[in-house]
Amino acid sequence: MNLRNYWSSDFPASIVVFLVALPLCLGIALASGAPLFSGLLAGIVGGLVVGALSGSPLSVSGPAAGLTTIVAAAITDIGSFNGFLLSVVLAGVVQIILGFVKAGSIGHFFPVSVIKGMLAGIGLILILKQIPHAVGYDTDFEGDEAFFQTDGRNTFSEIFESLYYVTPGAIVISVVSILILIAWNSNALLRFRFFRIVPAPLFVVLMGVALNAFFHVAAPAFAIDAKHLVSLPSWSAEAGISSYLTFPDFSLWQNPKVYVAAFTLAIVASLETLLSIEACDKMDPAHRSTPLNRELKAQGAGNLISGLLGGLPVTSVIVRSSANVNAGARSKASAISHASILLLSVLLIPQVLRLIPLSCLAGILLVTGYKLTKPSAFKEMYKKGYAQFLPFVITVLAVVFTNLLKGVFIGLVVALFFILKTNFQKAIILVSDNGKYLLRFTKDVSFLHKAALRESLTKIPNDSQVIIDGSQAAFIDADIRETIGDYLVLARAKNISVELQGINIL
């Protein structure tokens, strides 16, 4: 490891990721109906274990909001959190197997328009979901990505509801946080060494703590209550860390619900990981490519260990990964360090962490969300044409109005339509000159092109001459040959002269 690069880029980035990950780990555990420590454990394992084994230089793993519904349902179905942990262990084993059978290659089939749409959609979700936290309304858990929330509201109704419960001090802290984050990277301030060394989010958090302390002394009406601060589970050093660990109940190995939950977790966690990795690689300034099969093995090892220690399932998480990239990380040292900071801070300074206002963390996430969904991203996709722009926009809207995985699936369906449409248009061309027609296959044609072929053939009028040229196609599907054979019979009835070149229909 290059220590100079580490201290100048990876260590500051790890602090940023730590500040983002802390409330998300706790919020996801709370939403899952699991012990709060299980979320923290998952974040620590995701950074230390997956970070060390992964081939991704910038991805950050931890508990994912997309799994909360699955986790909550599995805990209820199995009947105990200990039984659920056995599912997490088995899910890890399944993921390791998926890595060895090279299932990670699925990640290469996600279209760029969908990946960029997912990033922009997540950016919008961050902005919309953090507005209530920024004004001091914290009923929905941190890290929620679903449109329909567990508190009975949706993303937009939550915003309107929050306007009735505004905390003045929270608004002041969130606004000041955003202004600091924007100004921090200006050329005027970067001339000074202090602003190049100290991470802006760390200063924002210290400012938030100090400002709230000032409110308690000088302006009590603006003071933020404990319910709007980071809430950590009780911790006693005398009890020892082992007393806070939960272990799987291996006696439930014959329960079929354990295996159903394990396979569900393995598949969903793997898909979310592959999506996040592809997105993270797109954001990487160095344009590095992550070995996806190795990533599945690393995620599997992470889930196996997380389950054994009492942690939630882990995946590569796009919010933390994007915060890592935007903070200037260069290597996996950042992901590993953020987990080390998370572990040490929870063990050594929990009382300090409990002073952090959620509104200043909301400010950090609001700025992160804007960086993911800048107007320039929409302009760039618009310039590429409707075949790229429409899947991009539909993915953005679908992610915002459903959730990450459903939104990406909808985007994939739309992108597939345009891919097939473009493919059909380029595979078969039809030109004419004074009643003479040339129908040419410009590349391999399969049964997927049968409809396009029939449409082209119907454009040829009676009493014409046509050449069907397949010499440029290395492969012509049997369905295509049969369609041409049927057309030869029809052509005689229409007095159409047909000449075949490079095509054998027998």
N, C-alpha and C positions, 0 to 999 in steps of 0.2 A: 504493500500500500504506500502510495506517495503521501508522506505526512504533510507536505506543504499544501497539496491539493485538498487533503482531508480537512485541515484546519481552516482553509480559505473557502471551501465550498461544501463539502459533505457534512462537516460538523454543524455549521450554521443551519443547513437544510434539515438536519436531523432534529434540531430544536423546533423548527417550524412544524415538522410532521408530528412530533410529540404533542405539541399544543393542539393540533387538529385531531389527533387520534384519541387523546384522553377523554373528551366528552363523548366522542362517537362510540368508543368501547363501552362506556358506562350506559349510554342511551340504548344501544342495541341489546345489551344484556337485560336492561329493564323491560324493553319491549318484547323480548323473547320469553319473559317469565322465568328467567334464570338468575342465579346469584350474581350480584354485581362483580364479584371477583372473577367470575368465569369470563366476563368480557375483557377485563384487564389481562387475565392469563392468555386469552386468545391473541390479544395485541402483542404481548411480549413474545409468545411462541412464534407468531407470524413474522416478527422482525428478526428474532435470533435464529430460529431454525430454518424457516423458509428463506429468509434473507441470505443465510449462509449457503444453502444448497441450490438456490435458484440461479439460473443463468441470466436473469434480467438485471441490468445494472441500475434501474431506476424504479421498478415496481415495488410497492409496499403492500404487505399482506396483513390481514387481521380479520376480526369479525365483520360480517357484511350485512347491511340492512336488508338486502334482498332475500336473506335466509330467515328473517325473524318469524315470518308466518309459518314456515316449515318447522322451525325449531319449536315454536310454541305448541303447534299441533302434535309434534312427535312426543314432547314431554308429557302432554295430556294423554295421548294414546297409549304410550308405554307405561305410564303410571308413576314414574319417578325420574328425577334428574339423573340419578346414578345409572338407571337403565338407558337413558338417552345417551349418556357418555359412551356406552358400549357401541351405540350406533355411530358415533363420531369416530371411534377407533376403527371400526370396520369400514367406514367410508374412506378413511385414510388408506387402508389396505387396497380397496377397490381402485382408488386414484393411482396408487403406485403401479398396480397391474395395468391400468389404462396407459400409463406412461411407457411401460415396457412393450405393449402391443402397438405403440405409436399412434394412439388416438389423438394426440395433440395436433396432428396435421389438419384436423377439422378447422382449427383457427385460421388457417391460410385462406379459407373460402369466404371469409367475411368481406364484403365489398367495402372499398374505402369510403364511399358516400355514407354507408351505414355507420361505420366506425366514427367518422367525423360528426355525423348526426347524433350519435350516442354521447359524444363529448359535449357538444353544444346543449343537448337535452339535460345532461347532468349539471351543466353550468346554470341553466335556467332553474332547475330544481333547487340547487344550492341557494340561489338568490331568493326564490319564492318561499322556501322552507325556513330561511334564516330571518326573514323580516319579522315574524312574531317574536323570535328570541332577541332580536335587536331592540325591540320596543319593550321588552320585559315580560313577555307572555310565553311561558315555558310548559304548556300542558302537553304538547306533542314531544316525543322523545327526539333527542339529537341524532341526526343521521337518517331520519326517515326519508325514503325515496318514493314511496307509493302515493298516488293521487288520493285514494281513499284511506284515511288515517284510522288508527286504532282507537282514537278518542271520539269517533263518530262523525268527524268533519272531513272535508277534503282540503286540498292545498289552498284554494282561494277563500273558502268560507273561514278557514283558520286565520287568514290575514285580516278579513273584515272583523272577525270576533276579537282579534288582538287589539283593535283600535279602541275597544271599550275598557281595556285593562292596561293602559299605557303606564309604564313606570318612568317618570321623567329622568331619573338618574341613569337608567339603562339606555335611554335615547342619547343622552349626552355622551356617555362612554362609547357607544357604538359609532356615533358620528365622528367623534374625535379619533377613534381607532381607524376608521376608514380614511380620514384626512391624513393621518400620519402615514398610513401604508401607501397612499398615493404620492405623498410628497417625498417619502424616503428615497425613492429611486430616481428623483429628479437630478439633473446634471448639477444644479446649484449645490445640492447637499452631498452628492457623491464625491465632490472634491475633497471633502474632509474624511480623514481615515476612520473616524468613529462610525460614520454611516456605512462605510464599506465593510467593517468588521462585525458590528452588532446586527443580528437579524431583526428586521423591523417587527415581526410578530412578537418576539420576546420583549421588545421595548413596549409594544402595545399592551401586552399582558401586565407588565410591571406598572405601566401608566394606569391601567384599569384598576388594579389593586390599590394604588396610591390615591387615585381620584375618589374611589369609594370610601377609603379611610378618611379622606378630607370631608366628604359629604356627611359622614357620621358625626364629625366634630363641628363643622361650620354650617352645614345646610342639611339638617335631619330629614327634611321633606324629600330630598334627592337621594338619600341613602338607600342602598339596595339590600333587600332582605336575604336571608340565607337560602330561601327557596329559589332565588335567581342566581345563586353561585354554584360552582362545581360541587357536586355531592359525591363524596367518596364513602365506601363502606367502612365500618368501624375496623380499626386495626390496633392490635396490641403486640408490641415487640416481645413482651414476656411470654406470650402464648406460643411464639414460634410460627414460622410460615407454614409448616406442615399441617398445623391445625386449621388452616384456611383452604387446604386443598381437598377436592372431592374426587373419589375414585370410581371407576366404572363398576357396575354390578354384573360380574361375569356369570352369576348364577342364572341370568335371564337369556343365556345363549340359545335356548330352545324357543324363545318367544318370536314368532314370525314378524311381529310388528317392529322388532329391532332391526331386522334385515330390510324391511320395506323402507324404514327411515334411513338406513345406511345407504342404500342404492339411490334413493331420492337425493340425499345430501351430496353424494359423490357426483351425480350427473349435473345437478344444478350448480354446485360449487365449481366444477370443472368448466362448465360453460361460461360462468361469470369470470372465472380466472382467464380463460382464453380471450374473451372479449376485452378485459382490462389490459392484458398483456399486449394485444394488438394495438389498442389505443395508446398505451404507454410508449410503445415503439414508434408510433407516429409522432409523438410529442418530443421524442429524444433528439436534441440538437445534433448529436453525433450520428444519428440514423443507424443505430445498431439494431441487430435482429436477435430476439430471444429464442433459444431452442425450446420449442413448446413441449416436446415429450419430457425433457428434463424438468420443465416447470411443473408438469403434472406429478412427477415423482416427488419433487420438493414440496408441493402442496399436500400430497398424500402423507409424507413424513410429518409435516406440520400438523395435520389433523390427527394423525395417530398419537403424537406426543401431547397435543392439546387435550384430546379425549382422555388420555391416561392421567393427566394432572387435574382435570376438572374444568377445562376451558371450552368455550364455544367453538364451533367449526370455523375455519379460516378460509379465505379466498384472497386473491389479488384484488385490491380495492381501488377503484379509479379515483375517488376523491383524495385519498391519502397519496396515491401515486402522482396525481396532477399537482398537488401541493408540493411534493418532493421535487418534481421537474421545475415548477415555477420558482422554487426557492434556490435553484442553481446547483442541485446535486449532480455529481458526475459518476458515482459508482455505488455499488451495493453497501458500501460502508455507512451511508446515510440511513438506510433501512435498518441495519443492524444496530447502529448507535441510537436511533430513536427508541428502540425497544429497551436498550440498556438504560436510557434516561427514564423511560416509563417505569421500569422496575425499581430503580434506585429512588426515584421521587416518591413513588407510592409507599416504599418502605421507610424512607428517611424523613420526608417533609410533607406528609399528608395534610398537616395543619396549614401549610402554606398554599397547597393546591386548592383547599377549600375556600380560599379568599378570592379566587379568580372569578370575576363576573362572567356569566354566560354571554352577556351582550358584547363584550370585547372579543370573545371567540367567534361570535356571530359576525362581527366586522371582518375578521380574518377570512371566514368562509365566504362572505359576500364578495370580497375582492377576488378570491380564488374562483368563484363562480363566474364573475365577469370576464376573467382571463380565458375561461373555457368557451364562453359564448359571445365573444366580441362581434360587433357588426361586420368586421372585416372577414370573418369566417363565412358569413352568409353571402357576402359579395363575391368572395373567391369561388364558392360553389355555384353561384348564379352564372358566373362567366363560363363555367364548364358546360353549360347547356342543360336543358330540362331533364335529360336522361340521368344526370348526376344530381341536379338540384332538387327534383321532386322526391326521390328516395331520401335525400338528406333532410328536407323539411318535414316529410311525413315521419321519419324516425324521431326527429326532435319533438314533434307534437305527441307522438305515441308514447315516448318515454315520459313526457311531462304528465300526460293524462292517464297513464296506466302505471307501469313501473319499468325498471331497467330491462329485464329479460323479455317481458311481453312487448315492450316498445321496440326492442331490437328485432324480435321475431317479425313484427309487422313491417318494419323497415326492410328486412330480408326478403319478404314476399314481394314487396313493391320493387325492390332492386332487381329481383330475379325476373320480374315481368319485363323490365326495361332491358336487361341483359339478353333475354330470349328474343325480344323484339328487334334489338340491334343485330343480334346474331342471325336472325332470319333474313333481315334486310341485306346483309352483307354476303350471305352464303349463296343466294340465288339472284341473278340479275337477268332482266329481259329487255332487249333492245330491238328496234324494228327499223326497216328502211324499204318503203314502197312494197308493202305486202310480204316482205321477207323478214323473218324473226329469228333471233338468236337467244336461246335460253341457256345460260352457262352457270355451272356450279363453280364458285370461286374457292371453295374449300370442302372439307369432308361434310357430308350430309347424312342425317339420321332420321328416324321416325319423327323427331321433333320438328323437322322441316317439311313434313308432309302437307300440312295445311298451307304453308307459304307456296309450295310447289303447285298445289291444285289451284290456288288463287292466280298464280302466274299463267298457268295453262288455260284457264278460262278467259283470259284477256286476248287470246289468239283467235281472230275471226275465221269464219269459213273461207274456203278457197285460198288458203295461205300456204306459204312454205316456211318450215321451221327446222332449225338445227338445235338439237339438245346436246350440249357439249359438257361432258363430265371428265375431260382429260386432266383438269386441274385438281380433281378430288381424288385423294389416295384411298378413301373409303366411301362407298355408297351403300347405305343400309338396304336390307331386303324390302322394307316397306316402300322405300323410294323407287326401287326397281319395279315392284308390283304396280305402283301408281303410274309409272311410265308405260308399263305394259298395257294397263287398262286404257291409257290415253291413246295408244296406237290403234286400238280397236275403235274408239270414239272418233279418232281423226279420219278414218276411212269414210265414216258416215258424213262427216263435214267437209269432205274433199280437201283435207289438209295433208300436205306432203311432209313427212317427218323423216329427218336424217339423224341418226345417233352417232356421236363421236366419243370414243373413250368410255362407252357404257355397254355392258353386256347384261341384258335382262333375263337371260336363260338361267 
